[in-house]
Amino acid sequence: VELARQIAADLTLPDAGGHLVQGAQVKVPVDMEMARADQLQVDRGSSPWQVDPLQVAFTFANLKVSPEGIVGEPKLPMSSFKLEANNGAEAVVTVAGGPVGRVYLQKLVRQDETGIWSVVGYDPRK
């Protein structure tokens, strides 16, 4: 961080203080043992989509539409998802259709670029 500030004096770092996900209307419980196992799986090269908050929100919202599993083309296309905010440790994704309006995600196991995102809450579509 110090080196970056020397190179770019006006550098501002994102606030990873836990403020983005606090607004979730519905809290989603996270099994930390499962999250750690998922992180190990990604570290070994499987399921790399879990390091992308848009992909994690996409899967979560589509499973809300099709709880029996996603078969073929998902009901909600990727174009329905927009990254609203991302501070590196938390993210908010808006969804243009379906029962979920917003998905709240956090990096719970590791807060660097290799950390996986976990859904910790959502706002139902009104």
Secondary structure, 3 states (H helix, E strand, C coil): CHHHHHHCCCCCCCCCCCCCHHHCCEECCCCHHHHHHHHHHHHCCCCHHHHCHHHHHHHHHHHHHCCCCCCCCCCCCHHHEEEEEECCCEEEEEECCCCEEEEEEECCCCCCCCCCCEEEEEEECC
